Amino acid sequence: MNTPTRGSRRSLMFLALTSALFLVGTVRAADGWVNLFNGKNLDGWEQHSGKALYRVEDGCVVGTTVANTGNSFLCTKKTYGDFILEFEFLVAKDMNSGVQFRSEFYTKETEADIRGKKKKFPADRVFGYQYEIDPAARAWTGGVYDEARRGWLADLKGKETAQRAFKQGGWNKARIECKGDHIQTWINDVKAADLKDDVTLRGIIALQVHGIGDGTKKKPGEEIRWRNIRLKEL
């Protein structure tokens, strides 16, 4: 019997390791999760509404406030209906932000009927459900706001456990589940919102940088970072 040489043993070990990694990758792909952000560039995303700055740095999407622009949104080019969305974020303490889901925009000014009320939407203005990111004292991160449409659908008044779950100055984990008219959110594995609403059942995902007016009250240059943005369709 021939004894494997040191070189051949290394080759066999390499092949075994490669096969194992391939199998792990296959399992991860088979479980249905898809990364919406590749960690390298903004392929698959496009900006709408405002002119805040977005860039990629250290495997994160970084959103930066600028003066004299409205709310800005970095949007997926694809739309999603029933899904679980997870992401992590790190936000400056004086900054307001959010993540849109099942959201929309019109390419031209459009008047639409929203639950019996007429509302006019400017061209390119993103609107719809938003996972609130709110590092202010009220601590409503994880609440659901209907951006540019109806306002608050589920705030965190009286939900002290969810309010305390937000980590000021640290990375936070968010989770959104949408199935039919049922919408649920979590902040760091603590349930934040649970509601039923069927105004929009499919739409884009978008990363919001809130406007700061002329920059007098809030100085430009505040940042929010997002990473590990992944989605599983249901």
MARBA-701025 format. One line per 5 residues: number of its first residue (from 1); for each residue x, y, z of N, C-alpha, C. Coordinates in nm, 3 decimals. Example, Ala and Ser with C-alpha at 12.3 -4.5 7.8 and 13.67 -1.06 7.14 Angstrom:
2
1	1.319/-0.569/0.780/1.230/-0.450/0.780/1.320/-0.330/0.780 ~ 1.285/-0.225/0.708/1.367/-0.106/0.714/1.290/0.003/0.787
% end
This chain:
234
1	0.086/-0.119/0.000/0.000/0.000/0.000/0.088/0.123/0.000 ~ 0.056/0.220/-0.087/0.133/0.343/-0.093/0.087/0.439/0.016 ~ 0.182/0.497/0.087/0.151/0.597/0.191/0.144/0.735/0.127 ~ 0.038/0.811/0.150/0.028/0.943/0.089/0.144/1.032/0.131 ~ 0.197/1.108/0.038/0.303/1.204/0.069/0.242/1.322/0.143
6	0.330/1.405/0.201/0.281/1.523/0.273/0.201/1.614/0.179 ~ 0.251/1.628/0.055/0.181/1.713/-0.041/0.045/1.659/-0.077 ~ 0.035/1.527/-0.097/-0.094/1.469/-0.134/-0.192/1.475/-0.018 ~ -0.138/1.461/0.107/-0.226/1.473/0.224/-0.286/1.612/0.231 ~ -0.204/1.714/0.202/-0.254/1.852/0.203/-0.361/1.873/0.096
11	-0.339/1.811/-0.020/-0.437/1.824/-0.128/-0.570/1.761/-0.089 ~ -0.560/1.641/-0.024/-0.682/1.573/0.019/-0.758/1.656/0.124 ~ -0.681/1.716/0.217/-0.742/1.801/0.320/-0.810/1.922/0.258 ~ -0.745/1.982/0.157/-0.801/2.098/0.090/-0.931/2.062/0.019 ~ -0.930/1.946/-0.050/-1.050/1.902/-0.120/-1.164/1.875/-0.023
16	-1.131/1.817/0.092/-1.234/1.788/0.192/-1.293/1.917/0.247 ~ -1.204/2.015/0.274/-1.251/2.143/0.327/-1.336/2.216/0.225 ~ -1.294/2.213/0.099/-1.370/2.278/-0.008/-1.508/2.216/-0.021 ~ -1.514/2.083/-0.014/-1.642/2.014/-0.025/-1.734/2.051/0.091 ~ -1.675/2.061/0.210/-1.755/2.096/0.328/-1.812/2.236/0.315
21	-1.728/2.330/0.268/-1.775/2.467/0.251/-1.884/2.474/0.146 ~ -1.870/2.395/0.041/-1.971/2.393/-0.065/-2.105/2.345/-0.010 ~ -2.099/2.242/0.075/-2.222/2.189/0.133/-2.287/2.290/0.225 ~ -2.206/2.362/0.306/-2.260/2.465/0.394/-2.329/2.573/0.313 ~ -2.262/2.616/0.204/-2.320/2.718/0.119/-2.450/2.674/0.058
26	-2.458/2.546/0.021/-2.580/2.493/-0.037/-2.694/2.498/0.063 ~ -2.665/2.461/0.190/-2.766/2.463/0.294/-2.816/2.605/0.318 ~ -2.724/2.697/0.322/-2.764/2.835/0.346/-2.852/2.887/0.234 ~ -2.820/2.851/0.111/-2.901/2.895/-0.002/-3.037/2.828/0.000 ~ -3.039/2.702/0.043/-3.163/2.625/0.042/-3.261/2.671/0.149
31	-3.215/2.741/0.253/-3.308/2.782/0.359/-3.390/2.904/0.323 ~ -3.366/2.960/0.206/-3.451/3.067/0.156/-3.404/3.208/0.181 ~ -3.301/3.229/0.261/-3.253/3.364/0.289/-3.172/3.417/0.171 ~ -3.194/3.544/0.140/-3.121/3.611/0.032/-3.063/3.741/0.087 ~ -2.936/3.766/0.060/-2.875/3.892/0.101/-2.916/4.002/0.003
36	-2.979/4.108/0.054/-3.018/4.219/-0.032/-2.902/4.314/-0.060 ~ -2.802/4.311/0.027/-2.683/4.395/0.013/-2.561/4.305/0.011 ~ -2.477/4.320/-0.092/-2.363/4.230/-0.109/-2.240/4.269/-0.029 ~ -2.245/4.382/0.043/-2.133/4.423/0.127/-2.022/4.495/0.052 ~ -2.036/4.509/-0.080/-1.929/4.567/-0.162/-1.971/4.692/-0.239
41	-2.093/4.690/-0.290/-2.142/4.804/-0.368/-2.294/4.809/-0.357 ~ -2.355/4.903/-0.428/-2.499/4.923/-0.418/-2.575/4.864/-0.537 ~ -2.520/4.758/-0.595/-2.591/4.688/-0.701/-2.726/4.640/-0.650 ~ -2.831/4.662/-0.728/-2.965/4.621/-0.688/-3.041/4.727/-0.612 ~ -2.978/4.842/-0.589/-3.040/4.951/-0.515/-3.040/5.078/-0.600
46	-3.133/5.170/-0.572/-3.138/5.299/-0.640/-3.197/5.403/-0.545 ~ -3.153/5.527/-0.559/-3.196/5.632/-0.467/-3.315/5.709/-0.522 ~ -3.410/5.742/-0.429/-3.527/5.820/-0.467/-3.558/5.926/-0.361 ~ -3.638/6.022/-0.399/-3.692/6.129/-0.315/-3.591/6.238/-0.282 ~ -3.498/6.214/-0.191/-3.405/6.317/-0.146/-3.262/6.295/-0.194
51	-3.172/6.382/-0.146/-3.034/6.380/-0.193/-2.932/6.354/-0.083 ~ -2.974/6.284/0.023/-2.878/6.241/0.126/-2.770/6.156/0.060 ~ -2.657/6.141/0.127/-2.545/6.068/0.070/-2.547/5.923/0.118 ~ -2.525/5.831/0.025/-2.513/5.689/0.057/-2.382/5.636/0.000 ~ -2.314/5.554/0.079/-2.189/5.493/0.033/-2.174/5.357/0.100
56	-2.078/5.280/0.053/-2.046/5.151/0.113/-1.911/5.162/0.182 ~ -1.905/5.117/0.307/-1.780/5.125/0.383/-1.777/5.012/0.486 ~ -1.669/4.936/0.488/-1.650/4.829/0.585/-1.768/4.731/0.588 ~ -1.819/4.697/0.471/-1.929/4.601/0.462/-2.063/4.656/0.507 ~ -2.076/4.788/0.514/-2.201/4.852/0.557/-2.249/4.951/0.452
61	-2.380/4.969/0.445/-2.435/5.085/0.376/-2.436/5.199/0.476 ~ -2.377/5.312/0.437/-2.369/5.428/0.526/-2.454/5.540/0.467 ~ -2.552/5.588/0.543/-2.635/5.700/0.502/-2.596/5.824/0.581 ~ -2.579/5.937/0.512/-2.532/6.060/0.576/-2.628/6.175/0.548 ~ -2.661/6.252/0.652/-2.752/6.365/0.635/-2.684/6.480/0.562
66	-2.764/6.550/0.482/-2.721/6.674/0.416/-2.831/6.777/0.433 ~ -2.798/6.903/0.423/-2.895/7.010/0.440/-2.975/7.033/0.312 ~ -3.091/7.094/0.331/-3.174/7.142/0.220/-3.220/7.031/0.125 ~ -3.262/6.920/0.181/-3.324/6.814/0.102/-3.427/6.743/0.188 ~ -3.524/6.681/0.124/-3.625/6.607/0.198/-3.575/6.470/0.239
71	-3.666/6.389/0.290/-3.630/6.252/0.328/-3.579/6.177/0.205 ~ -3.472/6.100/0.226/-3.409/6.027/0.116/-3.423/5.878/0.140 ~ -3.426/5.801/0.030/-3.448/5.658/0.040/-3.360/5.584/-0.061 ~ -3.283/5.489/-0.011/-3.208/5.398/-0.097/-3.294/5.273/-0.111 ~ -3.344/5.247/-0.230/-3.451/5.149/-0.252/-3.404/5.026/-0.329
76	-3.461/4.913/-0.295/-3.437/4.794/-0.377/-3.506/4.812/-0.511 ~ -3.449/4.753/-0.613/-3.512/4.758/-0.745/-3.624/4.655/-0.756 ~ -3.622/4.556/-0.668/-3.724/4.453/-0.667/-3.830/4.484/-0.562 ~ -3.949/4.426/-0.578/-4.055/4.439/-0.479/-4.076/4.305/-0.409 ~ -4.133/4.313/-0.288/-4.153/4.193/-0.206/-4.291/4.200/-0.139
81	-4.352/4.083/-0.121/-4.485/4.075/-0.062/-4.483/4.018/0.078 ~ -4.488/3.885/0.091/-4.481/3.817/0.221/-4.336/3.777/0.246 ~ -4.282/3.815/0.361/-4.139/3.791/0.385/-4.103/3.812/0.532 ~ -3.981/3.769/0.563/-3.913/3.807/0.688/-3.792/3.887/0.645 ~ -3.776/4.005/0.700/-3.661/4.092/0.672/-3.583/4.113/0.800
86	-3.453/4.091/0.795/-3.366/4.116/0.910/-3.250/4.206/0.867 ~ -3.207/4.291/0.958/-3.091/4.376/0.932/-3.037/4.427/1.066 ~ -2.914/4.477/1.062/-2.854/4.539/1.180/-2.826/4.685/1.146 ~ -2.832/4.771/1.247/-2.807/4.913/1.223/-2.739/4.978/1.343 ~ -2.663/5.082/1.312/-2.594/5.164/1.412/-2.624/5.309/1.376
91	-2.694/5.381/1.463/-2.742/5.514/1.429/-2.689/5.619/1.525 ~ -2.657/5.737/1.472/-2.614/5.849/1.556/-2.727/5.889/1.650 ~ -2.692/5.934/1.770/-2.793/5.956/1.874/-2.890/6.070/1.843 ~ -2.852/6.162/1.754/-2.940/6.274/1.721/-3.007/6.259/1.585 ~ -3.007/6.138/1.531/-3.054/6.118/1.394/-3.182/6.036/1.392
96	-3.273/6.070/1.303/-3.393/5.990/1.281/-3.381/5.916/1.149 ~ -3.428/5.793/1.148/-3.415/5.712/1.027/-3.525/5.607/1.027 ~ -3.514/5.513/0.936/-3.610/5.404/0.929/-3.582/5.316/0.810 ~ -3.654/5.206/0.802/-3.645/5.116/0.688/-3.785/5.092/0.635 ~ -3.805/5.130/0.510/-3.934/5.111/0.444/-3.953/4.965/0.405
101	-4.078/4.920/0.405/-4.111/4.788/0.352/-4.250/4.795/0.291 ~ -4.272/4.713/0.188/-4.397/4.719/0.111/-4.428/4.864/0.073 ~ -4.326/4.938/0.032/-4.343/5.079/0.001/-4.343/5.102/-0.150 ~ -4.377/5.226/-0.189/-4.396/5.257/-0.330/-4.351/5.400/-0.361 ~ -4.345/5.431/-0.491/-4.332/5.569/-0.538/-4.390/5.575/-0.678
106	-4.434/5.693/-0.717/-4.487/5.713/-0.852/-4.385/5.787/-0.937 ~ -4.382/5.758/-1.065/-4.289/5.825/-1.155/-4.338/5.964/-1.195 ~ -4.467/5.992/-1.172/-4.521/6.125/-1.197/-4.621/6.158/-1.086 ~ -4.652/6.285/-1.068/-4.746/6.325/-0.963/-4.878/6.250/-0.981 ~ -4.924/6.190/-0.869/-5.042/6.103/-0.878/-5.134/6.127/-0.759
111	-5.264/6.131/-0.786/-5.362/6.137/-0.678/-5.420/5.998/-0.659 ~ -5.417/5.949/-0.537/-5.464/5.813/-0.508/-5.565/5.815/-0.395 ~ -5.651/5.713/-0.391/-5.750/5.698/-0.285/-5.689/5.612/-0.174 ~ -5.678/5.668/-0.054/-5.625/5.594/0.061/-5.736/5.581/0.165 ~ -5.797/5.465/0.168/-5.906/5.438/0.262/-6.014/5.547/0.256
116	-6.057/5.581/0.136/-6.165/5.677/0.119/-6.122/5.823/0.117 ~ -5.994/5.848/0.132/-5.943/5.985/0.130/-5.848/6.003/0.013 ~ -5.866/6.114/-0.061/-5.779/6.144/-0.173/-5.649/6.204/-0.122 ~ -5.537/6.155/-0.176/-5.407/6.210/-0.138/-5.321/6.223/-0.262 ~ -5.252/6.336/-0.272/-5.168/6.361/-0.388/-5.023/6.332/-0.351
121	-4.957/6.250/-0.432/-4.817/6.213/-0.410/-4.729/6.278/-0.518 ~ -4.628/6.354/-0.479/-4.536/6.410/-0.578/-4.459/6.299/-0.649 ~ -4.412/6.326/-0.767/-4.331/6.228/-0.840/-4.208/6.192/-0.759 ~ -4.177/6.064/-0.755/-4.056/6.008/-0.694/-4.058/6.007/-0.540 ~ -4.169/6.047/-0.478/-4.176/6.049/-0.332/-4.209/5.910/-0.279
126	-4.117/5.851/-0.204/-4.139/5.718/-0.147/-4.239/5.728/-0.032 ~ -4.333/5.634/-0.027/-4.433/5.633/0.079/-4.466/5.488/0.114 ~ -4.517/5.469/0.235/-4.558/5.336/0.278/-4.507/5.299/0.416 ~ -4.518/5.171/0.449/-4.481/5.124/0.583/-4.333/5.148/0.612 ~ -4.307/5.188/0.735/-4.169/5.211/0.778/-4.144/5.152/0.916
131	-4.034/5.080/0.927/-3.982/5.037/1.058/-3.907/5.157/1.113 ~ -3.959/5.218/1.217/-3.901/5.341/1.272/-3.767/5.314/1.342 ~ -3.670/5.401/1.315/-3.543/5.401/1.389/-3.534/5.535/1.459 ~ -3.548/5.533/1.591/-3.567/5.656/1.669/-3.484/5.652/1.797 ~ -3.361/5.707/1.793/-3.277/5.705/1.913/-3.310/5.816/2.013
136	-3.416/5.894/1.988/-3.456/6.001/2.080/-3.506/5.942/2.212 ~ -3.534/6.030/2.307/-3.573/5.986/2.442/-3.701/5.903/2.442 ~ -3.792/5.927/2.350/-3.917/5.850/2.349/-3.895/5.703/2.313 ~ -3.785/5.673/2.240/-3.743/5.534/2.212/-3.852/5.453/2.141 ~ -3.893/5.500/2.024/-3.995/5.429/1.949/-3.937/5.342/1.838
141	-3.811/5.308/1.847/-3.750/5.220/1.746/-3.824/5.086/1.741 ~ -3.865/5.049/1.620/-3.941/4.926/1.602/-4.088/4.950/1.580 ~ -4.134/5.073/1.606/-4.272/5.107/1.576/-4.293/5.112/1.425 ~ -4.419/5.112/1.384/-4.452/5.115/1.241/-4.520/5.248/1.207 ~ -4.457/5.321/1.115/-4.505/5.451/1.069/-4.540/5.441/0.922
146	-4.650/5.502/0.882/-4.689/5.501/0.741/-4.637/5.630/0.677 ~ -4.517/5.620/0.621/-4.444/5.735/0.568/-4.520/5.804/0.455 ~ -4.538/5.938/0.471/-4.598/6.024/0.369/-4.739/5.984/0.330 ~ -4.808/5.910/0.422/-4.941/5.862/0.387/-5.039/5.880/0.503 ~ -5.028/5.803/0.611/-5.125/5.810/0.721/-5.063/5.837/0.857
151	-4.930/5.836/0.867/-4.867/5.859/0.997/-4.854/5.732/1.079 ~ -4.855/5.747/1.212/-4.831/5.633/1.300/-4.942/5.529/1.294 ~ -4.901/5.405/1.275/-4.994/5.290/1.281/-4.974/5.212/1.411 ~ -4.850/5.210/1.461/-4.819/5.138/1.585/-4.695/5.200/1.648 ~ -4.716/5.292/1.743/-4.601/5.349/1.813/-4.568/5.262/1.935
156	-4.474/5.307/2.017/-4.432/5.225/2.132/-4.474/5.285/2.265 ~ -4.580/5.367/2.265/-4.628/5.422/2.391/-4.668/5.309/2.486 ~ -4.615/5.313/2.607/-4.649/5.213/2.707/-4.581/5.079/2.690 ~ -4.499/5.063/2.585/-4.431/4.936/2.563/-4.287/4.948/2.613 ~ -4.273/4.949/2.745/-4.144/4.978/2.806/-4.038/4.873/2.774
161	-4.075/4.748/2.765/-3.977/4.643/2.734/-3.916/4.666/2.597 ~ -4.000/4.698/2.499/-3.949/4.726/2.365/-3.868/4.854/2.361 ~ -3.911/4.955/2.436/-3.837/5.081/2.440/-3.697/5.061/2.497 ~ -3.686/4.977/2.599/-3.557/4.953/2.663/-3.466/4.863/2.578 ~ -3.523/4.794/2.481/-3.445/4.699/2.402/-3.346/4.768/2.309
166	-3.374/4.892/2.268/-3.285/4.965/2.178/-3.152/4.996/2.248 ~ -3.041/4.976/2.177/-2.907/5.001/2.231/-2.852/5.131/2.176 ~ -2.850/5.233/2.258/-2.797/5.362/2.217/-2.646/5.353/2.194 ~ -2.599/5.393/2.077/-2.456/5.393/2.049/-2.400/5.257/2.011 ~ -2.486/5.156/1.997/-2.439/5.022/1.961/-2.516/4.965/1.844
171	-2.474/4.849/1.798/-2.543/4.781/1.689/-2.673/4.721/1.741 ~ -2.778/4.734/1.663/-2.909/4.680/1.695/-2.955/4.585/1.585 ~ -3.033/4.485/1.623/-3.087/4.390/1.527/-3.237/4.413/1.511 ~ -3.281/4.426/1.387/-3.423/4.446/1.357/-3.478/4.326/1.281 ~ -3.607/4.302/1.300/-3.676/4.195/1.228/-3.817/4.243/1.194
176	-3.857/4.219/1.071/-3.991/4.253/1.024/-4.050/4.129/0.959 ~ -4.173/4.097/0.995/-4.243/3.986/0.933/-4.374/4.037/0.873 ~ -4.396/4.008/0.745/-4.520/4.044/0.677/-4.579/3.920/0.612 ~ -4.703/3.891/0.645/-4.773/3.780/0.582/-4.919/3.820/0.568 ~ -4.964/3.840/0.444/-5.098/3.892/0.423/-5.111/4.029/0.487
181	-5.214/4.048/0.568/-5.233/4.178/0.633/-5.167/4.185/0.771 ~ -5.095/4.081/0.809/-5.033/4.075/0.942/-4.889/4.127/0.936 ~ -4.860/4.230/1.015/-4.728/4.292/1.021/-4.677/4.284/1.164 ~ -4.554/4.233/1.182/-4.492/4.226/1.314/-4.349/4.277/1.306 ~ -4.303/4.339/1.414/-4.165/4.387/1.420/-4.101/4.351/1.554
186	-3.968/4.342/1.552/-3.889/4.317/1.672/-3.768/4.411/1.674 ~ -3.721/4.443/1.794/-3.596/4.514/1.812/-3.511/4.435/1.912 ~ -3.399/4.386/1.865/-3.311/4.302/1.947/-3.387/4.186/2.011 ~ -3.468/4.119/1.928/-3.545/4.000/1.965/-3.661/4.027/2.060 ~ -3.694/4.154/2.083/-3.809/4.191/2.166/-3.920/4.240/2.074
191	-4.040/4.185/2.089/-4.153/4.225/2.005/-4.184/4.374/2.025 ~ -4.197/4.445/1.914/-4.225/4.589/1.921/-4.366/4.621/1.873 ~ -4.402/4.573/1.754/-4.532/4.605/1.696/-4.598/4.479/1.642 ~ -4.730/4.478/1.648/-4.808/4.366/1.597/-4.942/4.423/1.552 ~ -4.963/4.430/1.422/-5.084/4.494/1.371/-5.131/4.427/1.243
196	-5.253/4.461/1.203/-5.307/4.415/1.076/-5.344/4.535/0.991 ~ -5.295/4.535/0.868/-5.321/4.645/0.776/-5.297/4.594/0.635 ~ -5.388/4.626/0.544/-5.378/4.570/0.410/-5.380/4.676/0.299 ~ -5.341/4.799/0.333/-5.339/4.904/0.232/-5.241/4.871/0.120 ~ -5.124/4.817/0.157/-5.025/4.775/0.057/-4.975/4.635/0.093
201	-4.983/4.543/0.000/-4.941/4.406/0.026/-4.811/4.368/-0.043 ~ -4.756/4.460/-0.122/-4.629/4.433/-0.189/-4.561/4.565/-0.221 ~ -4.428/4.568/-0.210/-4.357/4.690/-0.243/-4.207/4.676/-0.221 ~ -4.139/4.788/-0.230/-3.994/4.791/-0.217/-3.949/4.793/-0.072 ~ -3.822/4.762/-0.051/-3.752/4.784/0.075/-3.666/4.908/0.054
206	-3.657/4.997/0.152/-3.578/5.119/0.134/-3.516/5.165/0.266 ~ -3.395/5.217/0.258/-3.321/5.268/0.374/-3.335/5.419/0.378 ~ -3.393/5.469/0.486/-3.423/5.612/0.494/-3.316/5.692/0.567 ~ -3.284/5.810/0.512/-3.211/5.913/0.585/-3.306/6.032/0.593 ~ -3.345/6.068/0.714/-3.444/6.174/0.733/-3.385/6.310/0.700
211	-3.467/6.397/0.643/-3.422/6.533/0.615/-3.396/6.612/0.743 ~ -3.309/6.713/0.735/-3.275/6.796/0.853/-3.299/6.944/0.826 ~ -3.380/6.975/0.726/-3.407/7.115/0.695/-3.283/7.186/0.642 ~ -3.263/7.310/0.688/-3.149/7.388/0.638/-3.019/7.361/0.714 ~ -3.024/7.269/0.808/-2.903/7.234/0.883/-2.874/7.320/1.003
216	-2.969/7.407/1.039/-2.948/7.496/1.154/-2.968/7.424/1.286 ~ -3.080/7.350/1.299/-3.109/7.279/1.423/-3.029/7.150/1.434 ~ -3.015/7.080/1.323/-2.936/6.957/1.320/-2.829/6.972/1.214 ~ -2.706/6.956/1.253/-2.595/6.975/1.162/-2.584/6.858/1.063 ~ -2.546/6.886/0.939/-2.524/6.780/0.841/-2.408/6.690/0.884
221	-2.405/6.569/0.827/-2.294/6.478/0.851/-2.322/6.367/0.950 ~ -2.443/6.362/1.008/-2.478/6.251/1.096/-2.494/6.124/1.012 ~ -2.458/6.009/1.069/-2.456/5.886/0.991/-2.536/5.773/1.056 ~ -2.590/5.690/0.971/-2.647/5.561/1.012/-2.584/5.454/0.925 ~ -2.558/5.339/0.985/-2.499/5.226/0.913/-2.593/5.106/0.919
226	-2.605/5.039/0.806/-2.682/4.914/0.799/-2.591/4.802/0.750 ~ -2.611/4.683/0.801/-2.534/4.567/0.754/-2.620/4.441/0.769 ~ -2.571/4.332/0.708/-2.640/4.202/0.717/-2.789/4.215/0.683 ~ -2.817/4.280/0.572/-2.956/4.300/0.527/-2.997/4.175/0.448 ~ -3.087/4.098/0.504/-3.126/3.974/0.438/-3.277/3.954/0.444
231	-3.330/3.881/0.347/-3.475/3.865/0.336/-3.507/3.720/0.297 ~ -3.615/3.671/0.356/-3.665/3.537/0.324/-3.811/3.550/0.284 ~ -3.842/3.517/0.160/-3.980/3.524/0.113/-4.061/3.406/0.170 ~ -4.184/3.434/0.207/-4.272/3.333/0.268/-4.373/3.281/0.167
% end
